Amino acid sequence: MYRKPSHKRQAEQRRRIEAMKRGRERAAMAREPRGRMPDLPELRREVTVIDYDSGQPIAHTLHLYRSDRVDCYRAVADGKPWKDRIGWSKVLAGLRKSYQRLPGQRSDFWW
């Protein structure tokens, strides 16, 4: 195992840590106080997807509203509630999964 530091070395480390804490506190007191975070709007993001694969354009709208957390949204898809609390990366994953790719030209699907 590791060697236990001597009492002299332990005291030196404690003095250094205390000095760093005092310096950090002095720097915090010297800075301007932080302001309050601005209030977020009710509707934070709106995603519109127009799908041309079916021959006629079909528009889907995804509204992302403010939720109880800063990094999450309340999602509404085409006017219907989707998720009460969902993050941005999960929204993008849901979009990716809901719009599947069409099979290629050499696929059996077309024959």
C-alpha positions in Angstrom: 0.0 0.0 0.0 0.9 3.7 0.0 3.2 5.1 2.7 1.5 7.2 5.3 2.8 10.8 5.1 4.7 12.1 8.2 3.0 14.5 10.6 5.1 17.3 9.3 4.0 16.6 5.7 0.3 16.3 6.8 0.5 19.6 8.6 2.0 21.2 5.5 -0.7 19.8 3.3 -3.4 21.1 5.7 -1.8 24.6 5.6 -1.8 24.6 1.8 -5.4 23.5 1.6 -6.5 26.1 4.1 -4.6 28.8 2.1 -6.3 27.7 -1.1 -9.7 27.8 0.6 -9.1 31.3 1.9 -7.9 32.5 -1.6 -11.0 31.0 -3.2 -13.3 32.7 -0.7 -11.5 36.1 -1.2 -11.8 35.7 -5.0 -15.5 34.9 -4.6 -16.1 38.0 -2.4 -14.3 40.2 -4.9 -16.4 39.1 -7.9 -19.7 40.8 -8.7 -22.7 38.8 -7.3 -24.4 36.6 -9.9 -27.7 37.8 -11.2 -30.9 35.7 -11.4 -31.3 33.5 -14.4 -33.9 35.0 -16.9 -37.3 33.4 -17.0 -37.7 31.0 -19.8 -40.6 31.5 -22.3 -43.5 29.0 -22.2 -42.8 27.8 -25.8 -39.0 27.1 -26.0 -38.6 25.4 -29.3 -40.7 24.5 -32.3 -39.6 21.8 -34.8 -41.4 21.5 -38.2 -40.8 18.4 -40.3 -42.2 18.2 -43.9 -42.2 14.7 -45.2 -42.1 14.4 -49.1 -41.7 10.6 -49.3 -45.4 9.8 -49.7 -45.8 12.0 -52.9 -47.7 14.8 -51.1 -46.0 16.9 -48.5 -47.1 16.1 -45.0 -46.1 18.6 -42.3 -45.6 17.5 -38.7 -45.0 20.1 -35.9 -43.4 19.4 -32.6 -43.7 22.0 -29.8 -41.3 21.9 -26.9 -42.6 23.8 -23.9 -41.0 24.8 -20.6 -40.9 22.1 -17.9 -39.9 22.0 -14.3 -36.2 21.4 -15.3 -34.0 23.7 -17.4 -32.6 20.9 -19.6 -36.0 19.2 -20.3 -39.1 20.0 -22.2 -42.8 19.1 -22.3 -43.3 17.8 -25.8 -46.5 18.1 -27.9 -46.6 16.5 -31.3 -49.2 17.7 -33.8 -51.4 19.0 -31.0 -51.3 15.8 -28.9 -49.2 15.4 -25.7 -46.2 13.2 -26.3 -43.9 13.4 -23.2 -44.2 15.3 -20.0 -40.5 15.7 -19.5 -37.9 14.8 -22.2 -34.4 16.0 -23.1 -33.2 17.4 -26.4 -31.2 14.3 -27.4 -34.2 12.0 -26.7 -36.4 14.3 -28.9 -33.9 14.0 -31.7 -33.7 10.2 -31.2 -37.6 10.0 -31.3 -37.6 12.0 -34.6 -35.0 9.8 -36.1 -36.9 6.6 -35.2 -40.3 7.8 -36.2 -39.2 8.7 -39.8 -37.8 5.5 -41.1 -35.7 5.4 -44.2 -37.2 4.0 -47.4 -35.7 0.8 -48.8 -33.1 1.2 -51.5 -33.8 0.7 -55.2 -32.3 -2.8 -55.2 -34.6 -3.9 -52.3 -37.3 -6.6 -52.7 -39.8 -4.0 -51.4 -40.2 -2.4 -54.8 -40.8 -5.6 -56.8 
